[in-house]
Amino acid sequence: MDEEYDAIILGTGLKECVLSGLLSVSGKKVLHMDRNGYYGGDCASMYLEQLFEHFNKKDCDISGYGKSRSWNVDLIPKFLMADGVLVKLLIYTGVTRYLEFKQVDGSYVFKQSKIHKVPGTETEALSSTMLGIFEKRRFRNLLVYVFQYEETDPKTHDGMDLTKVPMSTVYEKYKLDTNVRDFVGHAIALYRDDSYINEPALPTINKMKLYFNSIAKYLKSPYLYPLYGLGELPQGFARLSAIYGGTYMLQKPFDGITRGEDGKVTGVTSDGETATAKIVVADPSYFPDKCKKVGQVVRAICLLRAPIPNTNNSQSSQLIIPQNQVGRKSDIYVLCVSYAHSIAPKDWYVGLVSTTVETSNPEAELEPGLRLLGPIVEKFVTVSDMLVPTDDGTKDNVYVSSSFDATTHFETTCEDIIKIYENITGTPFDFNTLDAKLEEFKNLGE
């Protein structure tokens, strides 16, 4: 371990593994360490026996659940947007060669005490059961505007400068009521609260275009999920880093970092050895003194024998409960995956309900989502602190990621990855540059 590296990564969570792969591809010599004996960190996938042990239920009888190794249960399940940043990273870096994905069957929203499919096309908008006659046409008109909008073509702007006009003005222009705004903002643009309404509309329109472009790729829903669970993602990026010369060490204790006279990091110490590097990237557990708590997330992983009721028997689905529908300040997220994605034995399903904690009784806050799952065979509940770094890492070159939020998609995760990468490199993230680096490596190997 007494070697010199360009960067040392601590923890094998998804964010850390993606950054390890990107840094390796960009020509950095990377050492990647984890105090655990498995990949994934907080977002690891577990066999059934490991899952029961993790939640201190190792004395429970699991004989009726099928083979333990037929299960791959994610501790923090999330879906990938088909046209989102993470999928682009997978494609650009070539990690797709190690993974196989399957489309998620449906995207749903909870509105006025019922579950509805989120309309993703003009045809679905006109046939949606959650919209009245006039609402259908108004929402369809918004869809047409979003589909046609091009930031560089003023003819598509309909007289609005979206860099200045708030989203509330766009809603008003199309005469969309609160119920329509709820599912547009939370189930399509995927905002976690309503603060976006008074902000410039351009980011929201771009988020809507991302959702619809993702649907256009596979039609049923905008989401993808890897076979055998999300644990495959960190391992895929770990393989990528290894191909480019990265070194991995599991079960490697972390004793601390060394600093130079200028306060910047110079290395990482483990078992009396020190590896030198000018860059360190880590998850929050390695540097709690560089983080602050901004809230908590409560999650319930549930084992089920049937799909979520009223989702057209979908073997996989996402359901969002907008905050206003249940009198909350933040949304509740519901996710379901199953044997169709090879994460459970046949006819078994895994449901997740998660939200940002708002009261002193976190588990009770999940009830609106838990009620929608149907009969629950087993339930595992966790309450986790949401930690964010107190600085951007540029002062001492120690870059710390944020904890995973309550969402059941990877869009906010990717925002954190890109932000850290840009802080490390000091330049905006450029997929074209990354692609050129990959082509250069491929040519050298030919």
N, C-alpha and C positions, 0 to 999 in steps of 0.2 A: 504493500500500500504506500510505502515511502516513495512516491513518484510525483511528478509535476503534471498538473492538468490545467486545461483552460477553464473548466467549470466542474463543480461537484453538485450533484442533485441529491437531496435528502428526502426519502419517502418515494413510494412507487404508486401513489394515487394517480388518477388519470391526468390531472393537470401537470404533475411533475414528469410523467412519462412522455406526454406530448412535447413538453419543453425540452426534455432530454433528446428526443428524436430530432426536433427542429434544430437544436444547437449542434448536434452531431452532423446533420445534413449540411449545415452552414460551414462545416470545417473545424468545429471545436473538438478538442480531445476531452471526453466526458467520463467522469467517474460517477456512477449511480449507486447509492447505498440505501439500505432500509434496515431498520432495527428488527422488523418482522421477518418471519421465514416464508412469507407469501407476498405475491404482488397485489396491488389494489388499494392498500391502506383502508381509509374509511369507505371506499366504494368497492371493496372486494366482493367476489362471489363465493358462496359457501355451499358445500354439500349439506344434506339435511342434518347429519350428525353434528357437523361443525356449527350449524345454525343454532341447534338446541343448546349446545355447550356455550356458545357465544352469549346467549341470553339466560345463562344459568338455569337451564331446564334439562340438564343431561340425565336426570333420573326419570324423565318421561318415557313412556313406551312409544317407540316410533315404528313398531313392526307393521302397523297398518298403512304406512305411507309409501310402501314400495322401497326399492333399493336406495340407500343413502346417496350413492354416487350418481343416481339418475337425476338428482336435484342440483341446480346451480342457481341459488337464490342470491340476488344482489342486495347488499345492505342499503344501497341508495340507488334504486332503479331510476333510469331516465331514458327517454327516447331521443333519437337523433332526427333533426329536421333534414329531409331528403336533399334539399338544396342549401343546407346551412353550412356554417364555417367548418364544423368538425368533419362532416363528410368530405368537404373540399380538401381538408388537411389529410384525410385518409387517402384520397385519390392522388393528390400531389406527391405525397411521400411514398406511395406504394404500399402502405400498410394493408390495403385491401387484399393483397395477396395472401395474408394470413387469416382473413376473416370472411365470414359469410353472413349476409344480412337478409332479413325477411321483412316485408312491409307490415306495419301495424294496421289492423283491420279497420279501425274507426276512430274518429275524433268527435267527442261529444261535449255538450255544455248543459249545465243544470239551470233551468229557467222556469220560474213560477211553479216550483214543486214537481217538475217533470224533466226527464232526460231527453234531449234533442240532439240529433246529428248536426254538427256545425256545417252550414252550407258553404261549399268551397268553389262552386261554379254558378254561372247565371241560371242554369237549369235547376240546380238544387235550391237556389234562392227563391225561385218562383214556385217550387213545390214543397218548401219547408213547412212543417206543421207548427213551428213556433212563431211564424210571422203571419200577421193579418194581411188582407188583400192589399191595402195601401202600403204597409210596411215592406211587403215583398218587392214592390216596384221601386220604392225608395232605396232599399238596400241594393237591389240590382243596379240602380243608377250609380251608386257608390262603387260597386264592383267594376262597372264599365270604366269609370273614371280611373280607378286604381290600375286596371289592366292596361289602359292606354297611356298612363302618365309616364313621361320621360323627363328627367330632371333637366336635360340639356335642350329640350324642345318646348319653348314657351307656348306653342299652339295647343299642347296637351294640358296646360295648367288651369284652364277654365277661369282665367283672371285672378288666380290666387298665387301669391308668393309663399310657398309652404315653408320657406326658411324663416318667415316672419309670422304668418297666420297661425294661430293656435288650432289644435285639433277640434276644439269646441266650435269654432267657426265652420269647419268642414261639416261637422255633424249638423249644425244648424242649416247650412246651405242645402243639405239633402233631407232635411226635416226628419232626422232620425231620433226616436225617443230614447229614454233611459234604458229600456230593456234591450234594444238593438245595440246601443253603445256598450252595454255590458259585455255581450258576447264578441263584439268586434274588438274591443280593447283588451279583453282578458283571454278569450279562446282563439282569437286569430292573431292579433298583434302580441299576445302573450305578456302583457304588462301585469305586474303583481299588485298594483293599486291604481288609483285614478289620478295620480299627480300628472300623468302625461297629457291630460285633457287641456290643461292651460299652458302647455309647452308647444313650441313650433311643431307643425304637423308632419314635416318631412320624414323624421324617423319612424313615425307610426305608419305612414304610407309605404315606406320601404319594408317595414316588418310585415305588413299585409301582403306586399308583393312576394316576399320570401315564402310566406305561408302558401299562397296560391301557386307559385312556381314549383313548390315542393309537391303539392297535390298533382300538378300537371304531369309530373314524372311517372306517377304510379296510380293516380286516379282515386283510389279508395280513401287514403288519408295522407297527410304530409310527413308521417313519421316512419322511421326504420328502427329495427332492434336487432342486435347480433345474435345468431344462434349460439347457444351455450352461455348467454349472459354477458354482462358488461365486463366481467373479469378478463375477457379476451382482448379488450381494447388496450389496457396498459401493457399486457404481454406482447401485443402486436407492435406497439411503439418501442418496447424494450428490444425486440428482435431487430427493428429498424436501426436503433442506436448501435446495437452490437455489430451489424453489418458495416456501419460506418466507423467502426473502431472503438465504440464505447465499451466501458467495463462495468459489469454489474456485480454487486455484493449484497446478498441477503443475510439476515441475522447478524448484521454488523452494528454493534453498539455505537452510539453517538456520545462522545465525551465533551464536545465543545468545539469552538473555532479559535483560530489564532488571528491576531490583527497586527498590522504594521503600525509604525509611529503616526501615520496619518489617519488611523482609525479604520482603515479599509481592511476587509478580510484578506487573509493570506493563506488560509488552509483549514482543514478539518481534522480533528484528532479522534482516534478510535483505538482502543486497546493498546495505548502507549505509542501508536504510530501516527504520523501526521502526513496527510496528502496535501500538497500545496495547490492553490488555485486562486485566481483573482475574482472568481464569480461563484457564489453559492445560491442555489435555489432550494426552497424547502416548503413543506406543508406547515400549517400553524403549530402543530404539536412539537416541532423542533425548536421553535423560537417564541414561546408564549409571552416573553417579555417584549417582543416586537409587535404584539397584537393587542387589539381591544375587542371586548365583547359588545356586539351591537344587537343582540337578541338571541332567541332560541328557535330551534325547529323541532317539532314533534312528528314522529313517523310511526306508523303501524304497518308492519308486514303481516299479511294474512294469507293463510293457506285455505284454498277454496276447492269445492268439487264441481263448480259450475261457473260459467262466465257471468259478468255483471248483468243483472236483469235489465231489460229494456235497451240493450245495445245490439240488437239483431244477432244474438248468439255470437258476438265477436270473440274470437280466441285471444285477441289482444286489443287493447283500447286505451285511450286517454279521455278522462272526463274532468272538466274544470268547473268548479263551483265558484262563480264570481262573488266577491265580498258582499255586494249589495243584496244578493239573493238570500243570504243567511244573516244579515245584520252584522258583518264583521268589517275589520279594517284591511284584511288581507285575504287572498283567495285560499280555497281548499283544493288540493290536487288529488285525483284518484287515477290509478294506473292499474292495468291488468295485463299480465303475460301468462303463457301456459306451455303445455307440452308441445304446442305447435312451433315454439322457438327452442325446443330441446332443453328447457330449463326445469322440467318436472316430468314425472312418469305420466303415461297416457291418462287423460281425463282429470288431471290435476291443474289447478290454476293458482297463480300468486297475485294477490292484490296488494296495492300500497295506497295508504291515505296519508297525506302530509300537509302541514301548514305551518305558518309562523306563529309562535306562541304569543297569545295576547292576555292570558289570565293566569291565575295560580293553579289551575286545574287543566294542564295541557291535554291530557287524554280525552277529556270531555269535549274539547274543541274539535276533535275528529269525528264526533258522532254524526253530523250531517253526511259525511262521506262514508263512514262505516255502515250506516243504514242502507246505503245504495248497493253494497256488495252482495247482499243476500246472506245465507247461512255461512258462518265462519267456523272452520274446523279448529284452527289454532291461530293465535295472535301474538306478535312480538312487538313491543312498544319501546321506543327510545326517545329521549329528549336530549338534543345536542346543542351546545353553544355555537352561535354563529360568530366566528372570529374573522376580523379583517386586519391587515397590516396597518401600523400607525404611520408608515412612510412608504415611499415608492421604491426603496432599496438602492437608489443611486448614490446616496451619501456614503454607505459602507460596502456596497456591492453584495448585500445579502437580500435576496428577493424572496418574499414570503407570499404564498398564495392565500386566497380567502377560503373559508369553509364553504361546503356545498349548501345552497339554499333549499327552500322547500319545493321548488319547481320540479316537474317531472319531464323536463326537456333540457338539452345541453346548451341552449343559446347563451344564458348568463355565464355558464362555465367557460365557453369559448371567449367571451368578452374579457374574462380575467386572464386567460392564457395569452391572448394577443397583447393585452396591456403589459404583462410582465415581459414578454418577448421584446416589445418596443422599448421598454425601460432598459433592458439589458443591452440591446443593440444601439439604442439612441436614434433609431430611424423608424418610420412607419412600416408596418408589415406589408410586404409585397409578394404576392403569390408568384408573380412572373420571375422575380429573382430566385425564389425557392425552386421553381420549375427548372430554371437554367442550371442551378447547382446540381439538381438530380440528373439532368441530361449529361452534364460534364462527368459525373461519376459513372454513369452508364457507358459513356464513350471510352472512359479509361479501362473499364472492365471488358471491353470487346477485343 
